[in-house]
Amino acid sequence: MFNTIVKLSCHSKYKFIKKIADNLLEKFYSCEINCIEIDKSVLFAHHARGCTIVAAKICENVVIYQNVSIGANLRYNKINNEWENLGNPIICKNVIIADGAKILGPVVIGENTVIGAGSIITKNIPSNSIAFGVNQFKPKDENYDLIFNPNMPDSEKMIAVNKKLIKEFYNRE
């Protein structure tokens, strides 16, 4: 149901249907998605719970986890009586945005970049990077995918690994 609502919200040609879909996203998922352009391949992990996504453009194969905020970082200059830092982020192809990340302002997140959990990004991030903390980044190792890969482990494997961790935890005492 979530993916259908997202498609209606982001890609419907009818304002009335888009408005209904927007309301359903807010009611059932605490989620807002409002982009000038968003590719149909964008994937929202965990049903985008708690996300506020207001972007200029989100390109192909982007994965967005829960509690992510993408939006403005504008300020009003009282001396000049005008708004500054206008605009919203552009997220390039194959970007992964982890839990709780914030991407704010007229910035560009380069292709194949991973935005780490809890990051706060207000500056451009180059392609093939790992962004972390506040506006920090380093080159991404091409030999590894972080956080997401289409070949994700199944739930049974994750449960077995977690049971092993719990057993090791108890054995350390």
HELIX and SHEET records of a PDB file:
HELIX    1   1 PHE A    2  HIS A   11  1                                  10    
HELIX    2   2 LYS A   15  TYR A   29  1                                  15    
HELIX    3   3 ALA A   45  ALA A   48  5                                   4    
HELIX    4   4 SER A  155  ASN A  171  1                                  17    
SHEET    1   A 5 GLU A  32  ILE A  33  0                                        
SHEET    2   A 5 THR A  52  ILE A  53  1                                        
SHEET    3   A 5 SER A  69  GLY A  71  1                                        
SHEET    4   A 5 LYS A 102  LEU A 104  1                                        
SHEET    5   A 5 ILE A 120  ILE A 121  1                                        
SHEET    1   B 4 GLU A  37  ILE A  38  0                                        
SHEET    2   B 4 LYS A  57  ILE A  58  1                                        
SHEET    3   B 4 ILE A  90  ILE A  91  1                                        
SHEET    4   B 4 VAL A 108  ILE A 109  1                                        
SHEET    1   C 6 LEU A  43  PHE A  44  0                                        
SHEET    2   C 6 VAL A  63  ILE A  64  1                                        
SHEET    3   C 6 ILE A  96  ILE A  97  1                                        
SHEET    4   C 6 VAL A 114  ILE A 115  1                                        
SHEET    5   C 6 SER A 129  PHE A 132  1                                        
SHEET    6   C 6 GLN A 136  PRO A 139 -1                                        
SHEET    1   D 2 ARG A  75  ASN A  77  0                                        
SHEET    2   D 2 GLU A  82  GLU A  84 -1                                        
END                                                                             
